[in-house]
Amino acid sequence: MSGISTHVLDLSQGRPATGVAVRLERRDGDGWTELSRSVTDADGRVRSAPSTGEGLRVGSYRLCFETGAYFRETGTNCFHPYIVVAFEVLDSAQDYHVPLLISPYSYSTYRGS
């Protein structure tokens, strides 16, 4: 079964961002449906979602990262307390890896492999 994974790296510390809360949502009509809640592991990863058992469907998804709480835990102020990365799943048979690179005042993302 295909899925969505992410990897959060803290560029200001030069290491994985451990303990970042991540929510996966899918667009349904005019709103969003939560599919899963996770926390990044010691390697900064959430290895597979959704965990709903229905599998991945073609459509719009978003990963919502609670970066403010992560940076507060490290004693650092930040500009983006929440980061939302929206993307399209065009082929439900593929895996989608969405890395997030963070620092206290910027972020970057891309489609990984």
Phi and psi in radians as a Rosetta constraint file:
Dihedral C 1 N 2 CA 2 C 2 CIRCULARHARMONIC -1.360 0.35
Dihedral N 2 CA 2 C 2 N 3 CIRCULARHARMONIC 2.889 0.35
Dihedral C 2 N 3 CA 3 C 3 CIRCULARHARMONIC -2.829 0.35
Dihedral N 3 CA 3 C 3 N 4 CIRCULARHARMONIC -3.047 0.35
Dihedral C 3 N 4 CA 4 C 4 CIRCULARHARMONIC -2.106 0.35
Dihedral N 4 CA 4 C 4 N 5 CIRCULARHARMONIC 2.316 0.35
Dihedral C 4 N 5 CA 5 C 5 CIRCULARHARMONIC -2.292 0.35
Dihedral N 5 CA 5 C 5 N 6 CIRCULARHARMONIC 2.855 0.35
Dihedral C 5 N 6 CA 6 C 6 CIRCULARHARMONIC -2.532 0.35
Dihedral N 6 CA 6 C 6 N 7 CIRCULARHARMONIC 2.818 0.35
Dihedral C 6 N 7 CA 7 C 7 CIRCULARHARMONIC -2.500 0.35
Dihedral N 7 CA 7 C 7 N 8 CIRCULARHARMONIC 2.088 0.35
Dihedral C 7 N 8 CA 8 C 8 CIRCULARHARMONIC -1.872 0.35
Dihedral N 8 CA 8 C 8 N 9 CIRCULARHARMONIC 2.157 0.35
Dihedral C 8 N 9 CA 9 C 9 CIRCULARHARMONIC -2.057 0.35
Dihedral N 9 CA 9 C 9 N 10 CIRCULARHARMONIC 2.298 0.35
Dihedral C 9 N 10 CA 10 C 10 CIRCULARHARMONIC -1.608 0.35
Dihedral N 10 CA 10 C 10 N 11 CIRCULARHARMONIC 1.794 0.35
Dihedral C 10 N 11 CA 11 C 11 CIRCULARHARMONIC -1.213 0.35
Dihedral N 11 CA 11 C 11 N 12 CIRCULARHARMONIC -0.458 0.35
Dihedral C 11 N 12 CA 12 C 12 CIRCULARHARMONIC -1.254 0.35
Dihedral N 12 CA 12 C 12 N 13 CIRCULARHARMONIC -0.427 0.35
Dihedral C 12 N 13 CA 13 C 13 CIRCULARHARMONIC -1.821 0.35
Dihedral N 13 CA 13 C 13 N 14 CIRCULARHARMONIC -0.254 0.35
Dihedral C 13 N 14 CA 14 C 14 CIRCULARHARMONIC 1.192 0.35
Dihedral N 14 CA 14 C 14 N 15 CIRCULARHARMONIC 0.665 0.35
Dihedral C 14 N 15 CA 15 C 15 CIRCULARHARMONIC -2.724 0.35
Dihedral N 15 CA 15 C 15 N 16 CIRCULARHARMONIC 2.946 0.35
Dihedral C 15 N 16 CA 16 C 16 CIRCULARHARMONIC -1.094 0.35
Dihedral N 16 CA 16 C 16 N 17 CIRCULARHARMONIC 2.580 0.35
Dihedral C 16 N 17 CA 17 C 17 CIRCULARHARMONIC -1.582 0.35
Dihedral N 17 CA 17 C 17 N 18 CIRCULARHARMONIC 1.741 0.35
Dihedral C 17 N 18 CA 18 C 18 CIRCULARHARMONIC -1.496 0.35
Dihedral N 18 CA 18 C 18 N 19 CIRCULARHARMONIC 2.391 0.35
Dihedral C 18 N 19 CA 19 C 19 CIRCULARHARMONIC 1.466 0.35
Dihedral N 19 CA 19 C 19 N 20 CIRCULARHARMONIC 0.322 0.35
Dihedral C 19 N 20 CA 20 C 20 CIRCULARHARMONIC -1.416 0.35
Dihedral N 20 CA 20 C 20 N 21 CIRCULARHARMONIC 2.173 0.35
Dihedral C 20 N 21 CA 21 C 21 CIRCULARHARMONIC -1.268 0.35
Dihedral N 21 CA 21 C 21 N 22 CIRCULARHARMONIC 2.328 0.35
Dihedral C 21 N 22 CA 22 C 22 CIRCULARHARMONIC -2.310 0.35
Dihedral N 22 CA 22 C 22 N 23 CIRCULARHARMONIC 2.296 0.35
Dihedral C 22 N 23 CA 23 C 23 CIRCULARHARMONIC -2.057 0.35
Dihedral N 23 CA 23 C 23 N 24 CIRCULARHARMONIC 2.307 0.35
Dihedral C 23 N 24 CA 24 C 24 CIRCULARHARMONIC -1.828 0.35
Dihedral N 24 CA 24 C 24 N 25 CIRCULARHARMONIC 2.276 0.35
Dihedral C 24 N 25 CA 25 C 25 CIRCULARHARMONIC -2.297 0.35
Dihedral N 25 CA 25 C 25 N 26 CIRCULARHARMONIC 2.658 0.35
Dihedral C 25 N 26 CA 26 C 26 CIRCULARHARMONIC -2.118 0.35
Dihedral N 26 CA 26 C 26 N 27 CIRCULARHARMONIC 2.440 0.35
Dihedral C 26 N 27 CA 27 C 27 CIRCULARHARMONIC -1.248 0.35
Dihedral N 27 CA 27 C 27 N 28 CIRCULARHARMONIC 2.195 0.35
Dihedral C 27 N 28 CA 28 C 28 CIRCULARHARMONIC -2.280 0.35
Dihedral N 28 CA 28 C 28 N 29 CIRCULARHARMONIC 1.849 0.35
Dihedral C 28 N 29 CA 29 C 29 CIRCULARHARMONIC 1.127 0.35
Dihedral N 29 CA 29 C 29 N 30 CIRCULARHARMONIC -2.137 0.35
Dihedral C 29 N 30 CA 30 C 30 CIRCULARHARMONIC -1.634 0.35
Dihedral N 30 CA 30 C 30 N 31 CIRCULARHARMONIC -0.016 0.35
Dihedral C 30 N 31 CA 31 C 31 CIRCULARHARMONIC -2.266 0.35
Dihedral N 31 CA 31 C 31 N 32 CIRCULARHARMONIC -2.976 0.35
Dihedral C 31 N 32 CA 32 C 32 CIRCULARHARMONIC -2.138 0.35
Dihedral N 32 CA 32 C 32 N 33 CIRCULARHARMONIC 2.471 0.35
Dihedral C 32 N 33 CA 33 C 33 CIRCULARHARMONIC -1.952 0.35
Dihedral N 33 CA 33 C 33 N 34 CIRCULARHARMONIC 2.209 0.35
Dihedral C 33 N 34 CA 34 C 34 CIRCULARHARMONIC -1.273 0.35
Dihedral N 34 CA 34 C 34 N 35 CIRCULARHARMONIC 2.256 0.35
Dihedral C 34 N 35 CA 35 C 35 CIRCULARHARMONIC -1.776 0.35
Dihedral N 35 CA 35 C 35 N 36 CIRCULARHARMONIC -0.619 0.35
Dihedral C 35 N 36 CA 36 C 36 CIRCULARHARMONIC -2.834 0.35
Dihedral N 36 CA 36 C 36 N 37 CIRCULARHARMONIC 2.771 0.35
Dihedral C 36 N 37 CA 37 C 37 CIRCULARHARMONIC -2.212 0.35
Dihedral N 37 CA 37 C 37 N 38 CIRCULARHARMONIC 2.363 0.35
Dihedral C 37 N 38 CA 38 C 38 CIRCULARHARMONIC -2.504 0.35
Dihedral N 38 CA 38 C 38 N 39 CIRCULARHARMONIC 3.016 0.35
Dihedral C 38 N 39 CA 39 C 39 CIRCULARHARMONIC -2.317 0.35
Dihedral N 39 CA 39 C 39 N 40 CIRCULARHARMONIC 2.379 0.35
Dihedral C 39 N 40 CA 40 C 40 CIRCULARHARMONIC -1.085 0.35
Dihedral N 40 CA 40 C 40 N 41 CIRCULARHARMONIC 2.485 0.35
Dihedral C 40 N 41 CA 41 C 41 CIRCULARHARMONIC -1.452 0.35
Dihedral N 41 CA 41 C 41 N 42 CIRCULARHARMONIC -2.974 0.35
Dihedral C 41 N 42 CA 42 C 42 CIRCULARHARMONIC -1.087 0.35
Dihedral N 42 CA 42 C 42 N 43 CIRCULARHARMONIC -0.365 0.35
Dihedral C 42 N 43 CA 43 C 43 CIRCULARHARMONIC -1.684 0.35
Dihedral N 43 CA 43 C 43 N 44 CIRCULARHARMONIC 0.117 0.35
Dihedral C 43 N 44 CA 44 C 44 CIRCULARHARMONIC 1.353 0.35
Dihedral N 44 CA 44 C 44 N 45 CIRCULARHARMONIC 0.314 0.35
Dihedral C 44 N 45 CA 45 C 45 CIRCULARHARMONIC -1.945 0.35
Dihedral N 45 CA 45 C 45 N 46 CIRCULARHARMONIC 2.582 0.35
Dihedral C 45 N 46 CA 46 C 46 CIRCULARHARMONIC -2.029 0.35
Dihedral N 46 CA 46 C 46 N 47 CIRCULARHARMONIC 1.948 0.35
Dihedral C 46 N 47 CA 47 C 47 CIRCULARHARMONIC -1.379 0.35
Dihedral N 47 CA 47 C 47 N 48 CIRCULARHARMONIC -0.514 0.35
Dihedral C 47 N 48 CA 48 C 48 CIRCULARHARMONIC -2.804 0.35
Dihedral N 48 CA 48 C 48 N 49 CIRCULARHARMONIC 2.323 0.35
Dihedral C 48 N 49 CA 49 C 49 CIRCULARHARMONIC -2.646 0.35
Dihedral N 49 CA 49 C 49 N 50 CIRCULARHARMONIC 2.759 0.35
Dihedral C 49 N 50 CA 50 C 50 CIRCULARHARMONIC -1.372 0.35
Dihedral N 50 CA 50 C 50 N 51 CIRCULARHARMONIC 2.776 0.35
Dihedral C 50 N 51 CA 51 C 51 CIRCULARHARMONIC -1.878 0.35
Dihedral N 51 CA 51 C 51 N 52 CIRCULARHARMONIC 0.360 0.35
Dihedral C 51 N 52 CA 52 C 52 CIRCULARHARMONIC -1.387 0.35
Dihedral N 52 CA 52 C 52 N 53 CIRCULARHARMONIC -0.231 0.35
Dihedral C 52 N 53 CA 53 C 53 CIRCULARHARMONIC 1.524 0.35
Dihedral N 53 CA 53 C 53 N 54 CIRCULARHARMONIC -0.255 0.35
Dihedral C 53 N 54 CA 54 C 54 CIRCULARHARMONIC -1.509 0.35
Dihedral N 54 CA 54 C 54 N 55 CIRCULARHARMONIC -0.168 0.35
Dihedral C 54 N 55 CA 55 C 55 CIRCULARHARMONIC 1.428 0.35
Dihedral N 55 CA 55 C 55 N 56 CIRCULARHARMONIC 3.106 0.35
Dihedral C 55 N 56 CA 56 C 56 CIRCULARHARMONIC -1.452 0.35
Dihedral N 56 CA 56 C 56 N 57 CIRCULARHARMONIC 2.429 0.35
Dihedral C 56 N 57 CA 57 C 57 CIRCULARHARMONIC -2.101 0.35
Dihedral N 57 CA 57 C 57 N 58 CIRCULARHARMONIC 2.674 0.35
Dihedral C 57 N 58 CA 58 C 58 CIRCULARHARMONIC -1.085 0.35
Dihedral N 58 CA 58 C 58 N 59 CIRCULARHARMONIC 2.391 0.35
Dihedral C 58 N 59 CA 59 C 59 CIRCULARHARMONIC 2.655 0.35
Dihedral N 59 CA 59 C 59 N 60 CIRCULARHARMONIC -2.969 0.35
Dihedral C 59 N 60 CA 60 C 60 CIRCULARHARMONIC -1.634 0.35
Dihedral N 60 CA 60 C 60 N 61 CIRCULARHARMONIC 2.379 0.35
Dihedral C 60 N 61 CA 61 C 61 CIRCULARHARMONIC -2.286 0.35
Dihedral N 61 CA 61 C 61 N 62 CIRCULARHARMONIC 2.860 0.35
Dihedral C 61 N 62 CA 62 C 62 CIRCULARHARMONIC -2.593 0.35
Dihedral N 62 CA 62 C 62 N 63 CIRCULARHARMONIC 2.530 0.35
Dihedral C 62 N 63 CA 63 C 63 CIRCULARHARMONIC -1.859 0.35
Dihedral N 63 CA 63 C 63 N 64 CIRCULARHARMONIC 2.236 0.35
Dihedral C 63 N 64 CA 64 C 64 CIRCULARHARMONIC -1.969 0.35
Dihedral N 64 CA 64 C 64 N 65 CIRCULARHARMONIC 2.053 0.35
Dihedral C 64 N 65 CA 65 C 65 CIRCULARHARMONIC -1.882 0.35
Dihedral N 65 CA 65 C 65 N 66 CIRCULARHARMONIC 2.269 0.35
Dihedral C 65 N 66 CA 66 C 66 CIRCULARHARMONIC -1.628 0.35
Dihedral N 66 CA 66 C 66 N 67 CIRCULARHARMONIC 1.341 0.35
Dihedral C 66 N 67 CA 67 C 67 CIRCULARHARMONIC -1.333 0.35
Dihedral N 67 CA 67 C 67 N 68 CIRCULARHARMONIC -0.476 0.35
Dihedral C 67 N 68 CA 68 C 68 CIRCULARHARMONIC -1.052 0.35
Dihedral N 68 CA 68 C 68 N 69 CIRCULARHARMONIC -0.793 0.35
Dihedral C 68 N 69 CA 69 C 69 CIRCULARHARMONIC -1.114 0.35
Dihedral N 69 CA 69 C 69 N 70 CIRCULARHARMONIC -0.694 0.35
Dihedral C 69 N 70 CA 70 C 70 CIRCULARHARMONIC -1.056 0.35
Dihedral N 70 CA 70 C 70 N 71 CIRCULARHARMONIC -0.877 0.35
Dihedral C 70 N 71 CA 71 C 71 CIRCULARHARMONIC -1.169 0.35
Dihedral N 71 CA 71 C 71 N 72 CIRCULARHARMONIC -0.618 0.35
Dihedral C 71 N 72 CA 72 C 72 CIRCULARHARMONIC -1.042 0.35
Dihedral N 72 CA 72 C 72 N 73 CIRCULARHARMONIC -0.700 0.35
Dihedral C 72 N 73 CA 73 C 73 CIRCULARHARMONIC -1.081 0.35
Dihedral N 73 CA 73 C 73 N 74 CIRCULARHARMONIC -0.513 0.35
Dihedral C 73 N 74 CA 74 C 74 CIRCULARHARMONIC -1.598 0.35
Dihedral N 74 CA 74 C 74 N 75 CIRCULARHARMONIC 0.023 0.35
Dihedral C 74 N 75 CA 75 C 75 CIRCULARHARMONIC 1.321 0.35
Dihedral N 75 CA 75 C 75 N 76 CIRCULARHARMONIC 0.479 0.35
Dihedral C 75 N 76 CA 76 C 76 CIRCULARHARMONIC -2.095 0.35
Dihedral N 76 CA 76 C 76 N 77 CIRCULARHARMONIC 2.361 0.35
Dihedral C 76 N 77 CA 77 C 77 CIRCULARHARMONIC -1.303 0.35
Dihedral N 77 CA 77 C 77 N 78 CIRCULARHARMONIC 2.692 0.35
Dihedral C 77 N 78 CA 78 C 78 CIRCULARHARMONIC -2.527 0.35
Dihedral N 78 CA 78 C 78 N 79 CIRCULARHARMONIC 2.781 0.35
Dihedral C 78 N 79 CA 79 C 79 CIRCULARHARMONIC -1.588 0.35
Dihedral N 79 CA 79 C 79 N 80 CIRCULARHARMONIC -0.552 0.35
Dihedral C 79 N 80 CA 80 C 80 CIRCULARHARMONIC -1.957 0.35
Dihedral N 80 CA 80 C 80 N 81 CIRCULARHARMONIC 1.601 0.35
Dihedral C 80 N 81 CA 81 C 81 CIRCULARHARMONIC -1.249 0.35
Dihedral N 81 CA 81 C 81 N 82 CIRCULARHARMONIC -0.372 0.35
Dihedral C 81 N 82 CA 82 C 82 CIRCULARHARMONIC -2.387 0.35
Dihedral N 82 CA 82 C 82 N 83 CIRCULARHARMONIC 2.396 0.35
Dihedral C 82 N 83 CA 83 C 83 CIRCULARHARMONIC -2.165 0.35
Dihedral N 83 CA 83 C 83 N 84 CIRCULARHARMONIC 2.224 0.35
Dihedral C 83 N 84 CA 84 C 84 CIRCULARHARMONIC -2.021 0.35
Dihedral N 84 CA 84 C 84 N 85 CIRCULARHARMONIC 2.154 0.35
Dihedral C 84 N 85 CA 85 C 85 CIRCULARHARMONIC -2.001 0.35
Dihedral N 85 CA 85 C 85 N 86 CIRCULARHARMONIC 1.923 0.35
Dihedral C 85 N 86 CA 86 C 86 CIRCULARHARMONIC -1.717 0.35
Dihedral N 86 CA 86 C 86 N 87 CIRCULARHARMONIC 2.517 0.35
Dihedral C 86 N 87 CA 87 C 87 CIRCULARHARMONIC -2.749 0.35
Dihedral N 87 CA 87 C 87 N 88 CIRCULARHARMONIC 2.873 0.35
Dihedral C 87 N 88 CA 88 C 88 CIRCULARHARMONIC -1.858 0.35
Dihedral N 88 CA 88 C 88 N 89 CIRCULARHARMONIC 2.315 0.35
Dihedral C 88 N 89 CA 89 C 89 CIRCULARHARMONIC -1.667 0.35
Dihedral N 89 CA 89 C 89 N 90 CIRCULARHARMONIC 1.984 0.35
Dihedral C 89 N 90 CA 90 C 90 CIRCULARHARMONIC -1.766 0.35
Dihedral N 90 CA 90 C 90 N 91 CIRCULARHARMONIC -0.341 0.35
Dihedral C 90 N 91 CA 91 C 91 CIRCULARHARMONIC -2.415 0.35
Dihedral N 91 CA 91 C 91 N 92 CIRCULARHARMONIC 1.863 0.35
Dihedral C 91 N 92 CA 92 C 92 CIRCULARHARMONIC -1.230 0.35
Dihedral N 92 CA 92 C 92 N 93 CIRCULARHARMONIC -0.135 0.35
Dihedral C 92 N 93 CA 93 C 93 CIRCULARHARMONIC -1.505 0.35
Dihedral N 93 CA 93 C 93 N 94 CIRCULARHARMONIC -0.215 0.35
Dihedral C 93 N 94 CA 94 C 94 CIRCULARHARMONIC -1.575 0.35
Dihedral N 94 CA 94 C 94 N 95 CIRCULARHARMONIC 2.781 0.35
Dihedral C 94 N 95 CA 95 C 95 CIRCULARHARMONIC -1.584 0.35
Dihedral N 95 CA 95 C 95 N 96 CIRCULARHARMONIC 2.567 0.35
Dihedral C 95 N 96 CA 96 C 96 CIRCULARHARMONIC -2.142 0.35
Dihedral N 96 CA 96 C 96 N 97 CIRCULARHARMONIC 2.058 0.35
Dihedral C 96 N 97 CA 97 C 97 CIRCULARHARMONIC -1.946 0.35
Dihedral N 97 CA 97 C 97 N 98 CIRCULARHARMONIC 2.167 0.35
Dihedral C 97 N 98 CA 98 C 98 CIRCULARHARMONIC -2.160 0.35
Dihedral N 98 CA 98 C 98 N 99 CIRCULARHARMONIC 1.527 0.35
Dihedral C 98 N 99 CA 99 C 99 CIRCULARHARMONIC -1.239 0.35
Dihedral N 99 CA 99 C 99 N 100 CIRCULARHARMONIC 2.647 0.35
Dihedral C 99 N 100 CA 100 C 100 CIRCULARHARMONIC -2.301 0.35
Dihedral N 100 CA 100 C 100 N 101 CIRCULARHARMONIC 2.151 0.35
Dihedral C 100 N 101 CA 101 C 101 CIRCULARHARMONIC -1.813 0.35
Dihedral N 101 CA 101 C 101 N 102 CIRCULARHARMONIC 2.152 0.35
Dihedral C 101 N 102 CA 102 C 102 CIRCULARHARMONIC -2.153 0.35
Dihedral N 102 CA 102 C 102 N 103 CIRCULARHARMONIC 2.686 0.35
Dihedral C 102 N 103 CA 103 C 103 CIRCULARHARMONIC -2.552 0.35
Dihedral N 103 CA 103 C 103 N 104 CIRCULARHARMONIC 2.982 0.35
Dihedral C 103 N 104 CA 104 C 104 CIRCULARHARMONIC -1.043 0.35
Dihedral N 104 CA 104 C 104 N 105 CIRCULARHARMONIC -0.407 0.35
Dihedral C 104 N 105 CA 105 C 105 CIRCULARHARMONIC -2.226 0.35
Dihedral N 105 CA 105 C 105 N 106 CIRCULARHARMONIC 0.186 0.35
Dihedral C 105 N 106 CA 106 C 106 CIRCULARHARMONIC -2.790 0.35
Dihedral N 106 CA 106 C 106 N 107 CIRCULARHARMONIC 2.926 0.35
Dihedral C 106 N 107 CA 107 C 107 CIRCULARHARMONIC -2.703 0.35
Dihedral N 107 CA 107 C 107 N 108 CIRCULARHARMONIC 2.810 0.35
Dihedral C 107 N 108 CA 108 C 108 CIRCULARHARMONIC -2.551 0.35
Dihedral N 108 CA 108 C 108 N 109 CIRCULARHARMONIC 2.638 0.35
Dihedral C 108 N 109 CA 109 C 109 CIRCULARHARMONIC -2.548 0.35
Dihedral N 109 CA 109 C 109 N 110 CIRCULARHARMONIC 2.877 0.35
Dihedral C 109 N 110 CA 110 C 110 CIRCULARHARMONIC -2.863 0.35
Dihedral N 110 CA 110 C 110 N 111 CIRCULARHARMONIC 2.961 0.35
Dihedral C 110 N 111 CA 111 C 111 CIRCULARHARMONIC -1.537 0.35
Dihedral N 111 CA 111 C 111 N 112 CIRCULARHARMONIC 2.025 0.35
Dihedral C 111 N 112 CA 112 C 112 CIRCULARHARMONIC -1.612 0.35
Dihedral N 112 CA 112 C 112 N 113 CIRCULARHARMONIC -2.932 0.35
